[in-house]
Amino acid sequence: MMDTYTYGISLEMLKGNSESSGRAPTTRAASRKSVPPPSNSNSDKRSSWQPPNMPPSSGTSDLIAPRSEFCSLKANSPSMQNTLGLMARYAPAEVTVTLMGETGSGKDVIAHTMHSGSPRANGPIVVLDCGAIASSLAESEVLGHERGAFTGAITSHAGAFERARGGTLFLDEIGEMPLDLQTRLLRAIDNRHGRRVGGNVDRAFDVRIIAATNRDLRMEVAEGRFRQDLFYRLGAAIIPVPPLRGRLEDLPLLVPNLLADVGKPNLVVTEQAYAAMRMHGWPGNIRELKNTLACAVAFVDPGSDVLDAPHINSVWRMPEEWAPQGVEQLPLGGQLLERIERAAIYQTLLQTEGNKVRAAQVLGIAVSTLYEKIKRYRLGENYAEK
């Protein structure tokens, strides 16, 4: 189980360090906050920026004060309010930030929100999926390449650092990055410039880096799967992202937005429905919640605008024969996460009349991923071949 103590960064520990030493808990991050941006073309558009909803600090203990709102994010739960408090302090800075939390807990949303609340909001945010980079193309993805640099390079390509110039580079799932690519990334972070593959021109990198991982990077370092020097570059400012089971008070804030995402923005959710959701363990976090809601709305009668507990519970009472074959059985409150996902896909395909492009949009996954899951869960030839 992952919590704020997994990475040795609880709010109480930070406050204790701050109060006992008389300085901010992360001196490197604090010192960078006081440095104004350089006066170049990229910083001109950020010169009039002000931190959103930022009250004046009255002392070191206020540096990590919990917040109920930051930019577009709101929270009722203490754990998420602590996270928003850290976001509010780190967003204005140029310091590299690493988000640590379980899969599906919303790290990508937090990264985009921090970008929106930073001086670089007018610049781009470029997402680099570190776990999906082919080793042969790793350097090209990070630094770019020139035409003819290798077989198949028929055009020039700007790397992630170039494309994020003046904005934010979001390194998603940094813990999945191969060791050889970690070396190239470390060099780019340290030098803040580099050359495209096959090029001879040094290009400056003006980016702010936000990384995310569902792994304990300290353990990864200890087991030789993650470079220690790269961890030191990324680990100065860590923001823990709580799992959904640790922030159930936020369900009334999350559910309406997720219902809008699945095309049902006008449904009224009863307190009984919220009570049913609070009884679940949510090992898949917000991603599982969204898929559960996508399935639950299929049980709402036509003409009704109420989502009630029976609709939620119906998702978790699917027939036993629907459990996928060859998948490790993981009991989740008497049910299976895989069964819930299968039910969500099945009901969404029914709702969209087999339109897999629309179904993939509702589920928030790629069409190719949907085809794979249709095959994996044996949803039938009709859906698999259309």
N, C-alpha and C positions, 0 to 999 in steps of 0.2 A: 504494500500500500504506500502510495506516495503522498507526502504532506510537506509542510514548510520545513519540517525538521530534517527531511531526507537530505537536504543540501546544506544543513547547518545554518539556516537563515530564517529564524523566526522573528516576528516583530519585536517580541520582548527582548530577544538577544541583541537586536540592533539598538533598541532604546537603552538597554543596559550599558552597551559599549559606548554609546554617545554620551550618556550622562556621567559615566565614570571617568571618561577621558577628556571631556570638555570639548570635543570636536565631532564633526560629522563622522558616521561610521565608515565611510569609504573616502579616504583623503584624496585618492587619485581622481575619483569621480567629482568630488566637491571642488577640487582645484580647477578642473576643466570647466565647470559651470561658470566660473568668474571670468573666463577669457572670452572677449567678444569675437564674433566671426570675422575672418579676414575680409578686407575691403577689395573684393574682386567681383566679377560679373555674376557669379553664382550667389554671392551673399547679398547683393543689392536688393534682390526681391525678398530677402528675409529681414531687411533692416528695420521694418516697422512692426515686426511680429512681436506679440506679447503672449506669455503663457496663458492658456484658457482657465478662467475661474480660479486664479491662483491668489490666495490671501497672503498678506505679508507675514513673514515668519517672526515669531516673538522669542525664539530660542532654539537650541539644538533639538529638543524633543519634538518640535513641530515639523522637523524635516521629514518625518515618516508618519505624520498624523493620518489616520484612516480617513477616507473620503467616500461619500455616498454617490458621487458623480464625477466623471471626468470625460470631457468631450461628449460623445454619444453614448457612453457606457454608464449604467447605473447599477447600484448594488444595495441590497438590504442586509446581506450576510456579513458578519465581521471578517471572515476570511477574504472575501472579495473586496471589501472596503479597504483592507490592508494592501491588497494588490493595487487598487486604484490609487492609494496614497503614494506607493512607490512609483507608479506610472507618472503621476503628476510631477514628481521631483526629477525623474530621469528624462522625461520627454523633452524638456527644453535644452538638455545638455547634449554635447557631441560625444559623450562617452558611449562605448559599445555596451549593449545590453543583451543579456541572455535570458530567455523565458524558459522556465523549467516546469513541466506539467505533463499529465497523462495524455495519451492519444485521445483526440476528440474534445479536449477541454476548452478549446477556443483560443489557442495561442496565436493563430493567424489573425483573428479579429483584433486581439490586443496589439499585435505588431502594427496593423494598419491604423489603429486608433492612436498609437504613439506617434506614428508618422504624421497623422492629421493634426496632432497637438504639438508639433515641433516647429522650429523655424524653417524646416525644409518642406513644409506642407505643400508648397506650390511646385515642388520638384516631383520627380517620379518615385514610385516605390517598385522595385524590381524583386521578384521572388525567385530564388534559386533553390530548387528541390534537391538537396544534397544527396538524398538516398536514391535518386533516379538518374544520376549522371553516369553515362558510360565511361569507363576508365580511359578508353581511347580518345574520347572527346573532352575529357575533363579540363585540360588546359585551355582549350578553345572556348568552353562554356564560361570559364572564369575570366580569361584575358582577351578572348577573341582571336580571330585569325585573318590573314590576308589571302586574297585570291591566289590559288595555286600553291598554298602552303603544304597541302597534302592531297592525296587522291580523293577526289570528290569535292574539294573546296573550289567550286566554280565561281563563287562570289565572296567578297569580304564580309566578315561578320564581327560585330561589336560584342565584346564579352559583357558579363553581368556588371562588372565594375564600371565599364564605360556607359552602359545604358542607364545606370543609376546616378550618373553625375548630377550633382546638385540636390540629390534626394537621399533615399534610404535603400540599402541593399538588405533584404530579408533572407537570411540563410536558414531555410526551414529544414528541420530534422538534421541538424549539424552533427549529431551523434552517429548518423549513418554514413558520414563521409569517409571514403577510403583513405588510408594513411598517406598514399602518395599525393592525393589531392589536398590533404591537410597541409602538406609541405608548401605547395604552390600558394594556397590561401594565406598561410602565415607570412610568406614573403610579400604578397600583395598588401596585406594589412600593415606590415612593418614599413615598407618602402613608400606606400601610397602612390606608387607609379609602377608601370610595367609595359612590356611590349607584347603586341599580338604575336601569335605563332606565325613565323615566316616574315615578321616585320622587323624594321630597324629603327623605329621611332618610339621613344619613351613617351607614354601618355600618363598624365597626372590623374589620380583618382580622388575626386571630391565626393565622398560618400559617408553616410552615417550607417553603421552596421547594427542590425538587430538579428540575433540568432535565436533559434528555438530547438528544444530537444525534449523527448520523453524519457531520456536516460539520465542516470546519475553519472555525470561526466567525471567526477572524482574516482568512481569505481572503474570507469572506462580507462582512465589514465593508469590506475594501479594495475589493470590487467593488460596493459599494452595496446589497447585498441584506439587510444586517443592521445595525441601529442600533448605532453605536459606544457610546453611553451605556448601552444595554441590555447590551451585551457586558461593559462594566465592572461592571455589577451582578451578572452571572452568572459572570464569569470569575475571580473572586477565588480560588475553591477549585475546581480542576479535578481530576477523578479519571479517568485513562485506563483504558479497559476493553480488555484485550488480545483480539485475534482468536483463534479456536480453534486455528489453525495455530501460534500462538505459545504455546500452553499444552497441548500434546498429552499432557504428563504427567498432566493432569487427567482424561483419558478414563476411567480406572477409577472415578473419583468421579462423573462425569457420566452415564455409560451406564446404570448400574443405576436411577438416578432417572428417566431418560428412558424406559427400558423399562417402568417402573411406570406412567408417564404414558400409554403406548400399550396398557396392559392386559396386560403380560407381566412381572410383577415377579419371577417365579421362574425365569426363564431364566438359565442359567449361561453366561457369556461366556468363550470360550477365549482364551488368549494369542495364538493365531494370528489370531483375529478382531480383537483389539486391534492386532496388527501390520498387518493390512490397513487398518484405520482410520487408522493413523499414516502410511500411504503416500499418503493423499488430501490435497488442498490445502484443503478445506473453505471455499470462498469464501462459502458461505451461513452459516458459523459454526454455532452450537448449533442454530439452527432447521433447518438442512440436516441436521445429525446426527440430530435427532429424526425427521425425515421419512424419512431413510435407514433408521433402525432400524424404523420403522413398516412399511416395505416389506420389510426383511430378515426379519422374524419370519414373514412369509407363506411363506417358503421352508423354514421349520423343519417337519419331518415331524410329523404328529399323534402325540402321546404322547412326543415328545422334549422335553427341557428344556435343550438345549445350542444356543447360538448360535455358529456356527463361521465361519471365514473364507469358505468357499464361499457361505454365506448372504449375507454382506456383498458379496462380489464379484459375486454374481448381480444385485444391484441396479444395478451399473455396467456390466452386459453386456446391456442391453436392445437389442432390434432397432433398426437405424438408422432404419427407417421410422416409429418412434415419435417421432422428433424433431419438435417443433411447427413448423408452417409460418409463415413471415413473422416469425420471431423471430431476432434476431441470434445467430449461432452463436459461442458462447464456449467454447473447448476447456478442459476441466477434467480434466487427467490422462487425456486421450483420450475423455472423455465430456462430456455437457452437463448443466448444472445443471437446465435445463428438463426434460430427459429423466428425470432422477432424480425431480423433483417429479411428473411425469406418472405414473411407475411407482409412486411412493408412493401417489398418489391412486387409481390403478387397483387396486392390491393391497388397499388399505383398503376400497374399495367391494366387492370380492369377499369380503373377510373379514367385512364387515358385511351381506352379502347385499343390497347396494343401499340400505341405510338411510342416507340422507345426513345426517340429524341425528346419528346415532351416528358416522358417518365423520368429520363435521366436528369432533366432540368429540375423537376419536382423533388427528386431524391438528392440532388446536389452532387451527382457523380458524373463521370465521363460516360459517353455512350458505349465505348469499348469496355469499360468496367461493368456496365449493366449487362452487356452480352455475356461476359465471363460469369457473372453471378447467376444469370438465367440458366446457363449450362451447368454451373456448380450445384444449384439448388433444384435442378431437374424440373423446371417450371413448365415443360411441355414443348413439343415441336412447333406449335402455332406461334408462341412468343419467340422462340429461339430462331426461327427462320424468317420472320417478317422484317 
